[in-house]
């Protein structure tokens, strides 16, 4: 009679181990799903950020170019009879200075971009700490 009684006892720990293993795998899958969802959200945010930067940059370059061209033309026409070379030279100097300021602003803004996937990396580091027991 001990034989039939031993089978349920042996079966219970196995079922408990398999159930625990299945729950652990389900938890890991849910954790990976959450992290991948966060990762994809960050990719979408970065892509949207880049698109907006490019659109605003193109619009700014086009509009500033037209404005500077019209202003320069108006200035040269205004001084055509008296100091046209001085007006054209002054415009060239102002344009070079403005271009230098714009390049500096662009480079400083491009270098100050946020760290890519920072939230995902932080979450993965926290997960690693929790799982390793550190």
Order of alpha helices (4+ residues) and beta strands (2+ residues): alpha-alpha-alpha
